Every structure is written in structure tokens, then in C-alpha cells.
Amino acid sequence: MSGRSNGLRRWPALILAAAWALPQAAAEPRSDPPGAPKPAYCLAADWPNLPEDLELGQAAGLGIDSHDVVYVFHRGERSWVAAPSLVARVRALWAGLFAEGPEHETERETARETARETIAQDTILALDPATGELLASFGAGRFRIPHGLTLDGDDNIWVTDVGLHQVFKFSRDGALLLTLGEAGRAGDDRTHFDGPTDVAVAADGAIYVTDGYGNARVVKFSPEGAYLMAWGGRGAAPGQFNLPHGIAIDARGQLYVADRGNARIQVFDGAGRFLRQIAGPEIGRPWAVDLGPDGTLYALDGGDQNAATPRSGLLALTPEGEVLARWSGYGTEPGSLVWPHDLAVSSRSEVFVGEVLDANRVQKFKPGCGGWAQRPAPGPSPGPSR
């Protein structure tokens, strides 16, 4: 990290270090019976290592910069609904914020009141990828409901706030560089969002926003933030969405959208033309996607959040959708996932996962445990924007 900005906190003493078809990931050392198949990834049990006085909230967004520093967009001490089950809590929150019709006005006003105040803590954390120690943080008093986080090719940090209905671009030292959307004003036109979930930035600087909860569309902007186009709309046909929750772009400029409500990944070119979809029982319900350094597509199956048949998992796929590996599963123990919300992949193909609601944690999974031989990295080419 370099540079200074008001509101940025640093710890100079910390040094940045230079499926079901597969068993559930477990902390090392492993105690599997001799000859048992090994998962493609194993949990890094000693990561992260946060200060004792830092209370990690719901880890909604994750991103990784060119030095593999891990950025976490979390919600601090904010807790919205005290319903007894995870399903009820989320349904109450989002029904309140986005429900339509006069009969839902009480729910909407309750949710608005809950999310009206900004979060007092620093909400963007920079973590050492090797040790998990806190390197820097900022964002106190700025956000209402943190959601997505990504980094572009210049290591700028992009975040979405579904309470403010805005997208923000920051430098790594916390300076605000660009704002899209109007604070607290939902809409479906060229200058407003309605619950934006994630961002991807192309090599040419084009900005793609999944405007997910209210509008079910993808919006494209110029590098300067000028509106260019939008596509989508609510539905299940190719090119339509039912909660586009995450987005990533590969070295070819193809966009992968986690169409959560439709339980699929849709792939588009930079002009919004539908290319293909990735779906099926082995894929589950994708909540988030990212690209690895060798072009491997990683997806987070957040499950259907059905209390009777809970499911979670992580997948590695070819860009065409062939499943290479699946690991982890539903559960509260380390290496399992309760309510996984986002993932990010490092230059070493390490997978970092953030969880929300009752889990409130970030986990790191390391490759090379067995079960899947990764493909050789391609020759020199522009790396994917995250």
C-alpha cells in the first residue's frame, strides 16, 4: 500500500508477505483414512489474523489487487432484522427494501429506517494474503449496506452499496475518485440504480454494474462514468435476469454474470450479446464468480437457503462450464460455508470466501491438496479485471 488519505488507518509494523463429488475441505493437517480422495482445495486454518478489537461484520464483498492483497467489504456491527432463522432474516430485509405495492409500505419504511444511518466502523479492510493481518482500513461513516467489491487493472477499489443505491471508485489509499448513482434514490434510468450488487471493469476501462435487486439488469459506463447502455430485465429467458448478484470479466472481455435467482451463470460479450449459459444440478445456485490467473472460472454456490436441505459449495470450471472440481459444503465448522456471499481468487489460485449473516467470516482455501490438476497458465496476455 502506498500514499496517504484522510480516514485511512495503517499499521506500519505489518509487512506484506513477498461437490459434492469431492470431500468437504478441512483444516490441515488432515486425518482422512489412508487412500481417501483429497479435496482440490484445503482450508488455511491460520487465516485471517485480525486485531482483537476489530469486530468483523457480514463479509459481503471481496477483491484482490495486483499484489494479492485481499480487500474485504464488511458491514461492521450493523444487524438489521432479528428474525429467528437465516431465511426469515434475509427475506424480511429484502422484502422490506424492495417490495412493491402499498401493502408493503410499513415493511419498506422499517427497512429504510434500519439502513438510514451510515456504519461507524471502517468497512473496507486490506489483509495480508499470507498472514491475514490487517494492513489498512477505511470507509467509516460512509456506507449504509455494503455489498460488492472489485479491483480494476490499476488497483482501484470499486464497491456497491445497496442501501445508498450507489457505486463508488476509490484509490487504494482511500481517496474517492468517482461516484455513480444518487445517494438514497432508487431508479431505473441512466443515472440511478436500484440495489446495485457488483462491478467489473474491462481492460479498456469500461465499467459494468450488475443492478441487481430492483432492476435485474447490467449497466455499462465509459471509463469516465458516462452511461453507455443497459441490458436485461426480469425474467428467465437468455439475457434476462432474476437477481444478477455477481459479475467478472475474463482476458477476452467476456462477462460472466451470476444470475442467482435463475440458478445459472450467463456469459455475454462487452456489448451485452448473450453467448452461453452455465447451469445444472452440479452448478447449483451461483451467487458470485471470479476468474483465476489461468482463466479458470470459479463460482460460489450459495445454495437455496432452504433450512430443510441446506447446501453450499465452491466450484472450479472451464470457461465453457465443465466442472473441474467442487469442494466445501454447508456447515458452521471451519472449511464449511453457512451463508457464503462473495469470493475472490489470487494470482496463486488461492480462493477467499466471505460469509454474511450468522457466519460473519472470511476463509482462505489453498490449492494443491489433490483431486484436480490445474491447467498450465496461458502465455502473456492482459489479466482479467476483478
N, C-alpha and C positions, 0 to 999 in steps of 0.2 A: 504494500500500500504506500502511496506517496501523496504529498500535498496536504493542505490543511483546509478545514472549513468549520465555521461556527456550528456547534451542535455535534461534532464528531468527537468520539472518545477513543483514545488509543492506549494501548498497553505496550510500551516500548520494550519491556523485558522479554516479551514473547517474540520468538524468532520463527519466521515461516520456514518450514522444513522443505531443503533443496527438493405348483404344477401338480400341477398335481402329479405329473409323471415323475417328478423328482422329489426326493425327501425335503422336508422343511429345513431351511437354513438354521444352523445352530452355531453357538459361540465356540471358538477354539479354546482348548484342544477338544477334538471330537471323541465321542465314546461309542461310535457306531460299532456293531458287530463286525468282525473280520469279513471282508468280501462284500459288505453292504455298499450299494451305489452311493456316490458322494454328490452333493448338490453342486450346481455350476458356480454358485457363489456362497461364501461363508460370511457370517457376521463378524465385523471388527468390534469385539466386545468392549474394548477400552476407549471407545469414541462415542460422543464428544467428551471433553473435559471442561465444563463451564464453571465460572465463578460461583461460589456457594450462594451469593446474594442475588444471582440472576435467576429469576423465575421464568423458564421458557413457557410461552403460551402455545396456542394452537399453531403448529408449524405449517402454514398454508402454502408458502411458495419457496422454491429452492432454485438456485442457479450457481454456475461455476465460471470463474474468469479464466483468462489465458494462463495464469499461474496456478490453476487448480484450487484457488481459494474458494471456499464454499460460503455462499450467501444464503441466509435464512430470513424469510419474511414472516414474522410471527405476530400473534395478537395479544401478547402480554397477559395481563390479568383479566382481560375482558371475557366475560361469560354472559351470554345473552338470556338463555332460557333454562329453567330448572326442571324441565320435564324428566320423568324417571328413566326413560330409555333413550339411547342414542338416536334411534329413528324418530321418536317423537320430538326430540330437541331440534333436529335439523328441519323436520317438516314444519314445526312451529315457526322457526326463524324465517325460512324462505317463503313460506306461505304468507307470513306477515309482511315481508318486504315487497313481495312481487305478486301477491294475489290480486285478482281483478274483481270489479263489481262492488257496489255499495255495501253489500252484506259483509264484506271483509274489511271495512274501513277501521273498525276497532282493532283488528289484528295488525293492520298496516301501521296505525298510529302507535301502538305499543312497540312494535319493532323499530319504528323510526326513533322513538324516544330513547330506546336502549342503545341505538347506534349513533346518536346525535353527537355525543362528546368524543373528542379525539383521545387516543390512547396515550397515557402519560409516559410510558416507558419507551426506550429506543426499540424500534420494531425491526430494523434491518441489522443483522449481525453478520460479521465476517469471521469465519472459523478456519483455523489451520487445517488443511486436508489430512495431514499425518497425525497430529496430536489432538485435534479437536479443540484446541484452546482458542479463546476469544481474542481476536486481533484488533477489532474495531467495531463500533456500532453507531447508528444514528437513527433519526426518524421520530424522536419523542415529540408528542403534541401535534403530529401532522396527519395521522391516518385514523380512519374510523373502523373499517373492516378490511384488513389486509387480505389479499388473495394470491395473485400470481406474481412471480419474479423471474426475470430472464436477464442475460447479459448479451450485448451485441459484440461485434468483432473488435471494437475499440474498448471493450471492458466497461462500457457504460451500463448502469443498472436501470432496468425498466420494471415498474411494478404497477399492479392494478388494485384499485380499492372499490369493492362492490357497494360500499356504503356511500362513498363520495361520487360514484359513477365516473371515475376519472382514471387516466393513465399518466404516469409520471416517469420522466427520464432524469437520472442523477449521474453525476460523475462518481468514481469510486470513493472520493473523499467527501461525498455527501452534498455537493453543490447541485441545486435544482437547475436543470438545463432546458426542460420542455414539459409542458402540461397539455394534455388533451382532455376535452370534456369540461363541463361546467360543474362546479362543486355542488353536490347535493341535488342536482337536477337531472332526472332521468328523461331520456327521449330516444327517438329512433331516426334522427336526421343526421346531417353531415357533421354536426358539432356536439352531439350528445351521445352518451351510451346509456345502457340500462343493465347494470350488473356486469361490467367487463371482467373477464376471467383470466386472460393470459395474453402474452405478446411474443411475437417472433420478429426478428429483424434480418432482412436479407443482406447479402454481400454488397449490394448496391445501395444499401441504406433504407430501402422500402420497409415500412412498418406495417405489420399485420396484427390486428387485435381481434381476439375472439370475444364478441359482445354477447355473452352467453346466457345469463339468467333471464333477462327480459326480452331481448331481441332475437336471439338464436341466429346470429349472422357473423360473418367475418368482414372487417372493415380494413381497407388498405389506405395508407397515407404515404405521402412523399417523405424523404428524409427530413424535410423541414417541418413536417406535421400538417401539410395541406391534404385535404380529403381528395382521394382519387376514385374510389369505387367501393362497393359492398356487394356481397352475395350471401345467399342462404335463405332464411325464413323458416318458420317452424313446420316440421313435417318429417317424414321418413324416406322420401324419395332421394335419389342421388343428388347431392348438392344442397339438400335441406338439412336442418339440424334440430335436435332436441337436447339443448344444453351443450353447446361446444365449450368444453371445460379446459382444454389444454391445446397448445399448438407448438410445433417445432418445424424447422426448415433444414433441408439437407444441402450438401455441396452442389447439387444440381439445381437448387432453387425450388424443389418440390416441397409442398406444405403438407404436414401430417396433422390432422385435427382429431383430437379425442372427442368424439360425438357421444358423450356419456349417456344421455337418455336413450339413444338408439343402439347402445352397446356395440359400437364399431369405431374404427379409425377410417376417416375419409382422406384421400390424397388428392391434391389439386396442384396445378401449375400456378405461377405467380400472377396470372390473370384471372384466377378463380375457376378455370376449367376443370371439371371433375375428371380424374384419371382412373381411380380404382378405389375399392374399399376393402378393408381387412376386418373380418368378423367371423364369429363362430363360437361354439362352446369352449374351444381351447383358448380363445382370446378373452372371454369373459366380458366385463364392462369396463372399457378403458376410461380412466379418469385423467391420465396425464401421459405424455410421450416425450422422449428426448432421443437424440442421435449420438452414438458413440464415435470415437475417433476413427474407426474403421468402416463407418457407415451403417453399423448395426442399429436397428430400431429397438428402443426399449419402451415398454409400456407398463403401466401400473393398472392392474385390475383391482379397482376399489370395491368390487362386489356389488350386490344389490341391496346391501344393508337390510337384509331380511333376518330378523332375530332368530327365526326358526332354523334357517340354513345359512349362516354367515359364511362369507368367502372373501379372501383377499389373496393377492399374489403378484409376483413380478415376472415379466417375460422379456426374453431377447428374441428378436425376429429379423428375418431378412427384410429389406425394403418392400418386397412383394408380399410379405405376410407369412412366410414359412416360419413356424415356431422352432427356434433353436434350443431354447431352454425355458423352464419355468421353475421358480423356487419360492420359498417362504409360503405362508398361509395365514389363516385367521388365528388370532390369539393375542394375549397380553404379554407373554413371555418375550424376552429379547430374541430377535430374529424373526418373530412373527409380527403381524400387522393388524391393528384394530380398525382404524379408520384412516388409511393412507390417502393423502391428498395430492402430493406432487413428488416428482423425482428429478434428479439431475445426474449426469454421467460425466466423469472426469476424463482427462487425456490418458489415464491409466485404465480406463474402463471400469473404474470403481463406481458403484451405484449408491447414491444417497437418497433417502426417502424421508419425507416429512409427514407427520400424522397430526390430526386435529381432534377436537372434542376430548374424550376422556384419556387419550393417549398422550398428546402434547409432547412429542419427542421427535428427534432426528436420528436415524440409524444409517450406518455405513456398511455396505456389503462389498467384499473383496473377491475378485475373480480368481480362477485357477485352482479351485478346490476339486474339480473333476466334473465329469458328466457332459462337458461341452468344450470342444476345441474351438477357440475363437479364430476367425478368419484373419489372414495376414492383412496388415494395414495397407491401403492403396497408396499409389505414388503421390508425389506432391500435388496438392490441389487446395483451393480455398476451403478452410474448415467450416463446418456448419455453424451458423449463429444459433445461440441457445435461447 
